[in-house]
Amino acid sequence: MVKLTALGPFDGLLPREIGGVTLTALDLGPAFSVAPYRGRAQEVSEALEAALGLPLPAPNRATEAAGGARAVWTGPGQALVLAQWLPDLPGAAVSEQGDGLAALRAGGPAAETVLARLVPVDLRPRALEEGHTVRTLVGHMTASVTRTAQGLEIMVFRSMAATLVDELVEAAEGVAARG
């Protein structure tokens, strides 16, 4: 009988340190897409806050609860909730994302410079403050980029994990070569 081994999206690819940027894989844990039905956003937000200690995030924001649950805005009328469990949300369409997502952290003094080569938005701290998030492109991939105290978290579909690392490594090598 064949024995299968589960692999993470960045196994064998990360961690990496190039010049002034470090790339580290993140474990999102259980992830749920939450899209409140029309006119039910407040009800869903209140249910999440009562159960997990965090409301649905405002546009371009990410929130975190004391227990570690997180919610990241992913577009108009939708959020990604990262938590061990999700309460019943009758006012929303909810889908479990399983292992469909991959996330990494880009940290260090050159992180914004490296990402400036790939991302068409300003990611400097004055433009993307801690707790803020943006849906954008990283190279040709749709991504969510969130600033945390530890750096920039980049989330893509799992099928794009290796491409994301390749793009970031190439950009980081270019920045490092400039010295």
LUMMAR-286445 format. One record per residue (C-alpha): y, z, x negated; residue in one letter. Coordinates in Angstrom, 1 decimal. Each point is the difference from the previous one (the first is absolute). Layout:
BEGIN
Y, Z, X, residu
Y, Z, X, A
...
END
This chain:
BEGIN
Y, Z, X, residu
0.0, 0.0, 0.0, M
3.5, -0.9, -1.2, V
2.3, 3.0, -0.6, K
3.6, -0.9, 0.8, L
3.0, 1.8, -1.6, T
3.3, 0.2, 1.9, A
2.9, -1.1, -2.1, L
3.7, 0.5, 0.5, G
2.4, -3.0, 0.1, P
1.3, 0.7, -3.5, F
-3.3, 1.1, -1.7, D
0.0, -1.5, -3.5, G
3.7, -1.1, 0.3, L
2.0, 3.3, -0.1, L
1.4, 2.1, -1.4, P
2.2, -2.0, -2.3, R
3.0, 0.8, -2.1, E
2.2, -2.9, -1.3, I
3.3, 0.7, -1.6, G
2.0, 2.3, 2.2, G
-2.2, -0.3, 3.2, V
-3.2, 1.7, 1.1, T
-2.2, -1.4, 2.7, L
-2.3, 2.5, 1.7, T
-2.3, -0.5, 3.0, A
0.6, 2.1, 3.1, L
-2.6, 1.2, 2.5, D
1.5, -0.5, 3.4, L
-2.8, 1.8, 1.8, G
-0.4, -0.9, 3.7, P
2.7, -2.4, 1.2, A
0.9, -0.9, 3.6, F
2.3, -2.6, 1.2, S
2.1, 1.4, 3.0, V
2.0, -2.3, 2.3, A
1.5, 1.8, 3.0, P
0.0, -1.9, 3.2, Y
3.4, -1.1, 1.4, R
2.0, 3.0, 1.1, G
-2.6, 2.6, -1.4, R
1.3, 0.4, -3.6, A
1.5, 3.4, 0.7, Q
-3.1, 1.3, 1.7, E
-2.2, -1.2, -2.9, V
2.4, 1.4, -2.6, S
-0.1, 3.4, 1.7, E
-3.8, 0.0, 0.2, A
-0.2, -0.7, -3.7, L
2.5, 2.6, -0.9, E
-1.8, 2.6, 2.1, A
-3.4, -0.8, -1.5, A
0.8, -1.0, -3.6, L
3.5, 1.4, -0.6, G
1.7, -3.4, -0.4, L
1.6, -2.4, 2.5, P
-0.1, -3.7, -0.1, L
2.3, -1.1, -2.9, P
3.3, -1.6, 0.6, A
0.3, -3.6, -1.2, P
-0.3, -0.3, -3.7, N
-1.0, 3.6, -0.4, R
-3.1, 1.9, -1.0, A
-0.7, 3.6, 1.1, T
-2.4, 2.6, -1.4, E
-1.3, 3.2, 1.6, A
-0.8, 3.3, -1.7, A
-3.7, -0.6, 0.5, G
0.1, -3.3, -1.9, G
0.1, -2.4, 3.0, A
2.4, -2.9, -0.5, R
1.5, -2.7, 2.2, A
1.5, -3.2, -1.5, V
2.1, -2.4, 2.1, W
-1.7, -3.4, -0.3, T
2.1, -2.1, 2.4, G
1.8, 0.0, 3.3, P
-1.9, 2.3, 2.3, G
-2.8, 0.9, -2.3, Q
-1.0, 2.4, -2.7, A
-2.9, 0.8, -2.3, L
-1.2, 3.6, 0.4, V
-1.9, 1.4, -2.9, L
-1.9, 3.1, 1.1, A
-3.5, 1.5, 0.1, Q
0.0, -0.3, 3.8, W
2.2, -1.5, 2.7, L
0.6, 1.6, 3.4, P
-0.7, -1.9, 3.2, D
3.1, -2.2, 0.5, L
-0.3, -1.5, 3.5, P
3.5, -1.6, -0.3, G
-0.8, -2.1, -3.1, A
-2.3, -2.7, -1.4, A
-1.9, 1.7, -2.8, V
-2.2, -1.7, -2.5, S
-1.8, 1.6, -2.9, E
0.6, -2.0, -3.2, Q
-3.0, 1.2, -1.9, G
0.0, -1.3, -3.6, D
2.2, -3.0, 0.9, G
2.9, 1.3, -2.0, L
0.6, 0.6, -3.7, A
2.9, 2.1, -1.4, A
1.2, 0.7, -3.5, L
2.9, 1.8, -1.5, R
2.4, -1.6, -2.5, A
1.8, 2.7, -2.0, G
1.9, 0.4, -3.1, G
3.5, -1.1, -1.2, P
-0.8, -3.7, 0.2, A
-1.5, 0.0, 3.5, A
3.0, -1.5, 1.8, E
0.6, -2.5, -2.8, T
-3.6, -1.2, 0.3, V
0.1, -0.3, 3.7, L
3.4, -1.7, 0.0, A
-2.0, -3.0, -1.4, R
-2.2, -0.1, 3.0, L
1.8, 1.5, 3.0, V
3.0, -1.7, 1.8, P
1.6, 3.3, 1.0, V
1.9, 2.7, -2.0, D
-2.3, 2.8, -0.8, L
2.4, 2.1, -2.2, R
0.3, 3.6, 1.2, P
3.4, -0.5, 1.4, R
-1.3, -2.8, 2.3, A
-3.5, 1.4, 0.7, L
0.2, 3.8, 0.1, E
-2.9, 2.4, -0.1, E
-1.8, -0.2, 3.4, G
1.3, -3.5, 0.7, H
-2.4, -2.9, 0.4, T
0.3, -3.8, 0.3, V
-2.3, -2.8, 1.1, R
0.5, -2.8, -2.5, T
-1.8, -2.4, -2.3, L
-1.4, 0.9, -3.4, V
-0.4, -3.4, -1.5, G
-1.6, -1.9, 2.9, H
-1.7, 3.0, 1.6, M
1.3, 1.9, 3.0, T
0.4, 3.6, -1.0, A
1.4, 3.4, 0.9, S
2.1, 1.6, -2.7, V
0.9, 3.7, 0.4, T
1.9, 2.2, -2.4, R
-1.4, 3.5, -0.6, T
0.8, 2.7, -2.4, A
-2.7, -1.4, -2.3, Q
1.1, -3.6, 0.0, G
-0.4, -3.2, 2.1, L
-3.1, -0.2, 2.2, E
-1.1, -3.6, 0.7, I
-2.5, -0.6, 2.8, M
-1.7, -3.4, 0.6, V
-3.1, -1.3, 1.7, F
-3.1, 0.9, -2.0, R
-0.8, -3.6, -0.6, S
3.2, -0.3, -2.0, M
-0.6, 3.0, -2.3, A
-1.0, -1.9, -3.1, A
2.8, -2.5, 0.5, T
2.5, 2.8, 0.3, L
-1.2, 1.5, -3.2, V
0.1, -3.4, -1.8, D
3.6, -0.6, 1.2, E
1.2, 3.4, -1.0, L
-1.7, -0.1, -3.4, V
1.6, -3.4, -0.7, E
3.4, 1.2, 1.0, A
-0.4, 3.2, -2.0, A
-1.0, -1.9, -3.1, E
3.0, -2.2, 0.4, G
2.3, 3.0, 0.3, V
-1.7, 1.7, -3.0, A
0.4, -3.1, -2.1, A
3.7, 0.0, 0.5, R
0.0, 3.4, -1.7, G
END
